Amino acid sequence: MDINVNIEGLDLEQSEIEALRPEAAAALDKLWSGEMDMTGWVKAPIEQDEEELKYLLDVADIVRLEAELMVVLGIGGSYMGAKAAIEALPKQEHGIEVKFLGINFCTDYYREIIEDVKRKNTILCVISKSGNTMEIQAALEVLRPIMEQKYGSKEEAAKRIIAVTDEKSGRLREEVNEMGYTNFPVPGNIGGRYSMMTPAGLLPIAVSGIDVRELLRGAAAAATSPLWDTTGTDYAIGRYIMHEKKGKAVDVTCFNHSRLAYFGEWMKQLFGESEGKEGKGLWPATLQFSTDLHSMGQFLQEGSRIFLETMLIIDGCQDEIVIPAGTFKGMTIEEMNDIMVEGVIKAHRSAGNPLIEIHVPELTPYYFGQLVYFMETSCAITGILMGVNPFDQPGVEQYKAEMRKLCGLDGK
């Protein structure tokens, strides 16, 4: 694993970390044992079925040949992982545009997508285990008639709808069986926020032109890294100590790369939904540097001491830009980025902020796959150390129940 974590900025005694390593190792063993529900993601990168992957890539090839646009209907884990990867990673020339609907009930946002669907040759990808998620159901009920009108019949529209859903049951599975949609199963033992390396994430990512084999290869490298037997769990341990022992309430993850903005949104769901239970958990926040240094940087430097700061740093880039003239003549933009990061770390440490550094060599599919797996595992370990189940989300279900009542769907 090439992800490098430095927790020296937490100013912890080595004995504090060492004392928790056996518990963290036991949590990791628990994840790998399969004794916990919803841990299928742990071995997924190294147990990838080659035949299933080839079928997925073949479908992605067909989509790219036949369409200009894929609209993914999903919310939460049904879209965040894919969108994070698509925004972060370079695309191959054969990729097509991927947009997302079902992520809100904003009328203006809907109008923009509808106009795109009317103008462009479109494939819909509906991602929902049950088919009952209201945001996704409403989006499909809006777009399906448009597709039917555009392509002339229900049958022709059905040829342009792909479903990722429960293998056996649910509203969407019934529709798949009736209409004959191309479909992929949602693994029953993997929750949405841990599903980037399943068809829910891999199909849109592949359609966009990203090398998903490299993504999976990176995740597999992280899964099998010997670092988990030594320092691999230190990020989880550090976060746990900061929350449980040092009273920190907020974990601010700061990026030095603008293309990680939606990766931050994915992280917020991953950590927020996994840890935020039973009155516990670090509130996950994200900032982009240097942009947010001129706004929230003031709070980080002089505000209340409620937070842990995590610097997620991409160390390298391709095709560097040299400043040709003026004060910074001869320097590259990447060198300026490095100087900014170093200055931030020094300033914020001098203010007394506990700070973790996470270094990623470069923003490629391989290293991104490592980063995703590392974050998923670290999050799950932290949750177990906190004494909560990292794989359920009972609080989310409450708003859904209230919405169904207000829509007159209670009990349906």
C-alpha positions in Angstrom: 0.0 0.0 0.0 1.4 3.3 -1.1 -0.8 5.5 1.1 1.4 7.1 3.8 -0.1 8.2 7.1 1.7 10.5 9.5 0.0 10.9 13.0 2.9 12.7 14.6 0.9 15.9 14.5 -1.5 14.4 17.1 1.2 14.8 19.8 0.3 11.4 21.3 2.6 9.3 23.4 3.6 6.2 21.5 2.3 4.1 24.4 -1.2 5.5 23.8 -1.1 4.2 20.2 0.5 0.9 21.1 -2.2 0.3 23.8 -4.9 0.3 21.2 -3.2 -1.7 18.4 -4.4 -5.1 19.7 -8.0 -3.8 19.7 -7.6 -2.4 16.2 -6.1 -5.6 15.0 -9.0 -7.5 16.6 -11.5 -5.2 14.7 -9.7 -5.8 11.5 -9.8 -9.6 12.1 -13.5 -9.3 12.7 -14.0 -7.5 9.4 -12.1 -10.2 7.5 -13.8 -13.1 9.4 -17.1 -12.3 7.8 -18.9 -12.7 11.1 -20.3 -9.2 10.9 -23.1 -8.5 8.4 -22.4 -6.3 5.4 -18.7 -6.9 5.3 -18.6 -8.4 1.8 -16.7 -5.3 0.6 -13.6 -6.4 2.6 -12.6 -9.2 0.3 -14.3 -8.0 -2.8 -11.2 -6.5 -4.5 -9.3 -9.8 -4.2 -12.3 -12.1 -5.0 -13.5 -10.2 -8.1 -15.2 -12.7 -10.4 -13.4 -12.3 -13.8 -16.4 -13.4 -15.8 -18.7 -10.9 -14.1 -16.2 -8.1 -14.5 -15.8 -8.9 -18.2 -19.6 -8.8 -18.7 -19.7 -5.4 -16.9 -16.9 -4.0 -19.1 -18.7 -5.4 -22.2 -21.9 -3.6 -21.2 -19.9 -0.4 -20.6 -18.4 -0.7 -24.1 -21.9 -1.1 -25.7 -23.2 1.9 -23.7 -20.3 4.1 -24.9 -20.9 3.0 -28.5 -24.6 3.6 -28.5 -25.0 6.7 -26.2 -23.7 10.1 -25.6 -25.0 10.3 -22.0 -25.6 8.0 -19.1 -28.0 9.3 -16.4 -27.5 7.4 -13.1 -30.6 7.3 -10.9 -29.3 6.8 -7.3 -28.8 8.5 -4.0 -26.3 8.1 -1.2 -24.1 5.1 -1.8 -25.9 4.4 -5.1 -24.1 7.3 -6.7 -21.6 9.0 -4.4 -18.7 6.6 -5.0 -19.1 6.7 -8.8 -19.4 10.5 -8.9 -16.3 10.8 -6.6 -14.2 8.6 -8.9 -15.5 10.3 -12.1 -14.7 13.8 -10.9 -11.3 12.8 -9.5 -9.8 10.7 -12.2 -8.5 11.2 -15.7 -10.7 9.7 -18.5 -9.8 7.8 -21.6 -11.0 9.3 -24.9 -13.7 6.8 -25.4 -15.6 7.7 -22.2 -19.0 9.4 -22.3 -20.7 11.9 -20.1 -22.3 10.6 -16.9 -24.8 12.7 -14.9 -26.8 11.9 -11.8 -30.5 12.2 -10.9 -32.5 11.1 -7.8 -30.0 12.9 -5.6 -32.5 15.7 -4.7 -36.0 17.0 -5.4 -34.8 20.3 -7.0 -37.0 21.3 -9.9 -34.4 23.3 -11.7 -31.9 20.4 -11.5 -34.5 18.1 -12.9 -35.2 20.4 -15.8 -31.5 20.5 -16.8 -31.3 16.7 -16.8 -34.6 16.3 -18.7 -33.3 18.7 -21.4 -30.1 16.7 -21.7 -32.1 13.4 -22.1 -34.3 15.0 -24.8 -31.3 16.2 -26.7 -28.8 13.4 -26.3 -28.8 9.7 -27.0 -29.2 8.5 -23.4 -28.9 5.3 -21.3 -30.5 5.3 -17.9 -28.8 3.3 -15.0 -31.1 2.8 -12.1 -29.3 1.8 -8.9 -31.5 0.8 -5.9 -31.5 -2.4 -3.9 -35.3 -2.4 -3.3 -36.6 0.1 -5.9 -38.6 1.8 -3.1 -36.2 4.7 -2.4 -38.4 7.6 -3.1 -35.8 9.9 -4.7 -34.9 7.2 -7.2 -38.5 6.0 -7.8 -39.6 9.6 -8.5 -36.7 10.1 -10.9 -37.5 7.0 -12.8 -41.2 7.9 -13.0 -40.2 11.2 -14.5 -37.6 10.0 -17.1 -39.1 6.7 -18.2 -42.1 8.3 -20.1 -39.7 10.7 -21.7 -37.5 7.8 -22.8 -40.6 6.0 -24.1 -41.7 9.0 -26.1 -38.2 9.7 -27.5 -37.6 6.1 -28.6 -41.1 5.2 -29.7 -42.3 2.5 -27.3 -41.9 1.0 -23.8 -39.9 -1.9 -25.4 -37.4 0.4 -27.1 -37.0 2.5 -23.9 -36.4 -0.7 -21.9 -33.4 -1.5 -24.2 -31.8 1.7 -22.9 -32.4 1.1 -19.2 -29.9 -0.7 -17.0 -30.8 -1.7 -13.4 -28.5 -2.5 -10.5 -30.7 -4.0 -7.9 -31.4 -6.9 -5.5 -30.8 -10.3 -7.2 -34.2 -11.8 -6.2 -36.8 -9.4 -4.9 -38.0 -5.9 -4.7 -40.0 -3.4 -6.8 -37.1 -2.8 -9.3 -36.3 -6.5 -9.6 -40.0 -7.1 -10.6 -39.7 -4.4 -13.2 -36.4 -6.0 -14.5 -38.2 -9.3 -14.9 -41.2 -7.7 -16.6 -39.3 -5.4 -19.0 -36.1 -7.3 -19.6 -33.7 -4.6 -18.5 -30.0 -5.3 -18.7 -29.2 -5.8 -15.0 -26.5 -6.4 -12.4 -27.0 -7.6 -8.8 -26.5 -5.5 -5.7 -24.4 -7.8 -3.4 -26.6 -8.5 -0.4 -23.7 -8.3 2.0 -22.4 -4.9 0.9 -24.0 -1.6 2.0 -24.3 1.4 -0.3 -21.5 3.5 1.1 -19.1 0.6 0.8 -20.2 -0.3 -2.7 -17.8 1.6 -5.0 -16.1 -1.6 -6.0 -19.4 -3.3 -7.0 -21.5 -2.8 -10.2 -23.2 0.1 -8.4 -19.9 2.1 -8.7 -17.9 0.2 -11.4 -20.4 0.5 -14.2 -20.8 4.3 -14.3 -17.1 4.6 -13.6 -16.3 2.4 -16.6 -18.8 4.2 -18.9 -17.0 7.5 -18.1 -13.8 6.1 -19.5 -11.9 5.3 -16.3 -9.8 2.1 -16.1 -11.7 0.1 -13.5 -9.2 -2.8 -13.6 -6.6 -0.4 -12.3 -9.0 0.9 -9.6 -9.6 -2.7 -8.5 -5.9 -3.5 -8.6 -5.2 -0.6 -6.3 -7.9 -1.7 -3.9 -6.6 -5.2 -3.9 -3.1 -3.9 -3.1 -4.4 -2.0 -0.1 -6.5 -5.0 1.1 -3.4 -7.3 1.1 -0.9 -4.8 2.4 1.4 -6.0 5.2 1.1 -2.5 6.7 -2.2 -3.6 8.3 -0.1 -5.7 10.6 2.0 -2.8 11.8 1.0 0.9 11.3 -2.0 0.5 8.9 -4.6 1.0 11.7 -2.9 4.1 13.1 -5.3 6.5 11.3 -8.3 4.7 12.9 -6.6 4.7 16.3 -5.7 8.3 16.1 -9.2 9.4 15.2 -10.6 7.2 18.0 -8.3 8.7 20.6 -9.0 12.3 19.4 -12.8 11.7 19.8 -13.0 9.4 22.8 -10.0 10.6 24.9 -9.4 14.2 23.8 -12.9 15.4 23.3 -12.7 16.4 19.6 -16.1 16.6 17.9 -15.2 17.4 14.3 -12.8 15.8 11.8 -12.0 18.4 9.1 -10.4 16.7 6.0 -8.6 19.2 3.9 -7.6 18.5 0.3 -4.9 20.1 -1.8 -6.4 19.0 -5.1 -9.6 20.5 -6.5 -10.6 17.2 -8.2 -11.1 15.6 -4.8 -14.1 17.8 -4.0 -16.7 15.1 -4.4 -14.4 12.5 -2.8 -15.0 14.7 0.2 -18.7 14.3 -0.2 -18.2 10.5 -0.4 -16.1 10.6 2.8 -18.8 12.6 4.6 -21.3 9.9 3.9 -18.9 7.1 4.7 -17.8 8.4 8.1 -21.1 10.2 9.0 -23.4 7.2 8.4 -20.9 4.7 9.8 -20.0 6.5 13.1 -22.8 8.9 13.9 -24.8 6.7 16.3 -25.6 6.4 20.0 -24.4 9.9 20.6 -20.9 9.1 19.2 -18.8 9.9 16.2 -16.7 12.7 14.7 -18.7 15.1 12.6 -17.0 14.8 9.1 -16.3 18.1 7.3 -14.2 18.8 4.2 -12.3 21.9 3.0 -10.4 22.6 -0.2 -7.1 24.4 0.1 -6.0 26.9 -0.7 -9.5 28.2 -1.5 -11.0 27.7 2.0 -7.9 29.1 3.6 -9.4 32.5 2.9 -12.6 31.7 4.7 -12.7 28.7 7.0 -8.9 29.0 7.5 -9.7 31.7 10.0 -11.7 29.3 12.2 -9.0 26.6 11.9 -6.4 29.1 13.0 -8.2 30.9 15.8 -11.6 29.3 16.4 -12.8 27.0 19.1 -10.6 23.9 19.6 -13.3 21.3 18.7 -11.7 19.7 15.7 -9.2 17.2 14.5 -7.6 18.2 11.1 -6.7 15.7 8.5 -4.6 16.8 5.5 -5.2 14.6 2.5 -2.3 15.4 0.2 -1.7 14.4 -3.4 2.1 14.5 -3.7 2.6 14.5 -7.5 1.1 15.4 -10.8 1.7 15.0 -14.5 2.5 17.8 -16.9 3.6 20.5 -14.4 2.9 24.1 -15.3 6.0 26.5 -15.0 5.4 30.1 -14.1 7.1 32.0 -17.0 7.7 35.4 -15.5 7.3 37.7 -12.4 7.8 37.1 -8.7 7.6 33.3 -9.0 9.4 32.9 -12.3 10.7 29.4 -12.8 8.6 27.8 -10.1 5.9 25.3 -10.9 2.2 25.5 -9.7 2.8 22.1 -8.1 5.7 23.6 -6.1 3.4 26.4 -5.0 0.9 23.8 -3.9 3.6 22.0 -1.9 4.6 25.3 -0.2 1.0 26.1 0.6 0.6 22.6 2.3 3.8 23.0 4.3 2.8 26.5 5.4 -0.7 25.4 6.5 0.7 22.5 8.5 3.1 24.8 10.3 0.6 27.5 11.0 -2.2 25.2 12.1 0.1 23.1 14.3 1.4 26.3 15.9 -2.2 27.1 16.8 -2.5 23.8 18.6 -4.5 21.8 16.1 -4.1 18.1 16.2 -3.3 17.2 12.6 -3.0 14.0 10.6 -1.2 13.8 7.2 -2.3 11.3 4.6 -0.1 11.3 1.5 -1.1 9.8 -1.9 1.6 9.5 -4.6 -0.6 10.7 -7.5 -4.2 10.9 -8.5 -4.5 7.8 -10.7 -7.1 4.9 -10.7 -4.6 2.6 -9.0 -3.8 5.0 -6.1 -7.4 6.1 -5.9 -8.5 2.5 -5.5 -6.0 2.2 -2.6 -7.3 5.4 -1.0 -10.9 4.2 -1.2 -10.2 0.9 0.4 -8.0 2.5 3.1 -10.7 4.9 4.0 -13.4 2.2 4.1 -11.3 0.0 6.3 -10.2 2.8 8.6 -13.8 4.0 9.0 -15.0 0.5 9.9 -12.3 0.0 12.5 -12.9 3.3 14.1 -16.6 2.5 14.4 -15.9 -0.8 16.0 -13.5 0.8 18.4 -16.3 3.3 19.3 -18.6 0.5 20.0 -21.1 1.2 17.2 -22.1 -0.9 14.2 -20.4 0.8 11.2 -22.8 -0.9 8.7 -26.3 0.2 9.6 -28.1 3.6 9.4 -31.3 3.5 11.5 -31.4 7.3 11.7 -31.7 7.6 7.9 -34.6 5.3 7.9 -36.6 7.7 10.1 -36.9 10.5 7.5 -37.9 7.9 4.9 -40.7 6.6 7.1 -41.9 10.2 7.7 -41.8 11.0 4.0 -43.8 7.9 3.1 -46.5 8.9 5.6 -46.7 12.4 4.1 -47.0 10.9 0.6 -49.8 8.6 1.8 -47.6 5.6 1.3 -47.4 4.4 4.9 -47.5 0.6 5.0 -47.2 0.3 1.2 
